[in-house]
Amino acid sequence: MSRLSTFEISRRSLLRGAAALAALVPATASLAACSSEEAPAPADEGVAGSAAAGSAPAEDVAAPEQDAAQPAGGSVLVTYFSATGNTEAAAQAIAEHLGADVFEIIPAEPYTDADLDYNDSASRTSVERAEDARPELAQLTPDGFDACDTVFVGYPIWWGDAAWPVKTFAENNDFTGKTVVPFCTSASSGVGGSGDELAELAGTGDWLEGRRFAAGSGDDAAAWADSLGL
Ligand SMILES: Cc1cc2nc3c(=O)[nH]c(=O)nc-3n(C[C@H](O)[C@H](O)[C@H](O)COP(=O)(O)O)c2cc1C
């Protein structure tokens, strides 16, 4: 597909870079509860990249310690799926800036490099695209999800669409009473109708207009999240 050829080289570089980063930093916790504590200033360090094949299943990851003194209300959770680390970096930047907790949407069967080969019509992502698949997730609902008032939902763009695991997440959670904020990363495509489609799939929640970020735009993502005044 010609639309994809422009970012093929950078994707492969990113995959290599993300894999190297993943070896250096601990995996992001996938279990989370909402947080409403005031955020410190955004940190320069601590953004963890993760390759798809390196993502640990939810059962293997320790839940972050919860702050018993958290005030009730105004709680924010940043959820994301990321196959090669770009969306994860944006999610971490948003979460650090807002002092929010993080929940990683992890496919039960993580995506390998071969799975992500959009030039191969027989690759897993290509086949799943044709089937409009909903990959099974390691954990469907974040711990403490009921208490969340605001939920960011991050994902990569795949063929102009929201990556399928986040569709599974949207379809299988109840966002009633929550403000939901979609965001995505891509090589060049815009957010398009991906946020609207997720809202439709979810059927609940007050979904705001989504925003697309390029790889390495953590500061922009944090500034955007801040500007929402949530
Ligand atoms: C299967 C597949 C399809 C993709 N399709 C698009 C696309 O249509 N438009 C685009 O700009 N980028 C596309 N990309 C690139 C990703 O959107 C981009 O690298 C994104 O930042 C990856 O996020 P992640 O590192 O969180 O997985 C595609 C990548 C993959 C693996």
PDBQT file of the ligand as one rigid body, heavy atoms in Angstrom, charges set to zero:
ROOT
HETATM    1  C1  LIG A 301       0.028  -2.640  10.879  1.00  0.00    +0.000 C 
HETATM    2  C2  LIG A 301       0.386  -1.190  10.876  1.00  0.00    +0.000 A 
HETATM    3  C3  LIG A 301      -0.357  -0.306  10.133  1.00  0.00    +0.000 A 
HETATM    4  C4  LIG A 301      -0.043   1.061  10.139  1.00  0.00    +0.000 A 
HETATM    5  N1  LIG A 301      -0.825   1.929   9.414  1.00  0.00    +0.000 NA
HETATM    6  C5  LIG A 301      -0.533   3.251   9.438  1.00  0.00    +0.000 A 
HETATM    7  C6  LIG A 301      -1.334   4.180   8.708  1.00  0.00    +0.000 A 
HETATM    8  O1  LIG A 301      -2.324   3.859   8.066  1.00  0.00    +0.000 OA
HETATM    9  N2  LIG A 301      -0.972   5.484   8.746  1.00  0.00    +0.000 N 
HETATM   10  C7  LIG A 301       0.120   5.924   9.465  1.00  0.00    +0.000 A 
HETATM   11  O2  LIG A 301       0.388   7.114   9.455  1.00  0.00    +0.000 OA
HETATM   12  N3  LIG A 301       0.875   5.063  10.175  1.00  0.00    +0.000 NA
HETATM   13  C8  LIG A 301       0.569   3.749  10.192  1.00  0.00    +0.000 A 
HETATM   14  N4  LIG A 301       1.337   2.875  10.924  1.00  0.00    +0.000 N 
HETATM   15  C9  LIG A 301       2.423   3.397  11.763  1.00  0.00    +0.000 C 
HETATM   16  C10 LIG A 301       1.986   3.526  13.215  1.00  0.00    +0.000 C 
HETATM   17  O3  LIG A 301       0.718   4.171  13.330  1.00  0.00    +0.000 OA
HETATM   18  C11 LIG A 301       2.985   4.373  14.015  1.00  0.00    +0.000 C 
HETATM   19  O4  LIG A 301       4.274   3.860  13.880  1.00  0.00    +0.000 OA
HETATM   20  C12 LIG A 301       2.550   4.432  15.465  1.00  0.00    +0.000 C 
HETATM   21  O5  LIG A 301       3.202   5.513  16.093  1.00  0.00    +0.000 OA
HETATM   22  C13 LIG A 301       2.892   3.152  16.199  1.00  0.00    +0.000 C 
HETATM   23  O6  LIG A 301       2.495   3.286  17.532  1.00  0.00    +0.000 OA
HETATM   24  P1  LIG A 301       3.045   2.297  18.642  1.00  0.00    +0.000 P 
HETATM   25  O7  LIG A 301       4.545   2.427  18.626  1.00  0.00    +0.000 OA
HETATM   26  O8  LIG A 301       2.437   2.795  19.902  1.00  0.00    +0.000 OA
HETATM   27  O9  LIG A 301       2.604   0.926  18.275  1.00  0.00    +0.000 OA
HETATM   28  C14 LIG A 301       1.048   1.520  10.912  1.00  0.00    +0.000 A 
HETATM   29  C15 LIG A 301       1.808   0.610  11.647  1.00  0.00    +0.000 A 
HETATM   30  C16 LIG A 301       1.471  -0.730  11.637  1.00  0.00    +0.000 A 
HETATM   31  C17 LIG A 301       2.301  -1.694  12.456  1.00  0.00    +0.000 C 
ENDROOT
TORSDOF 0
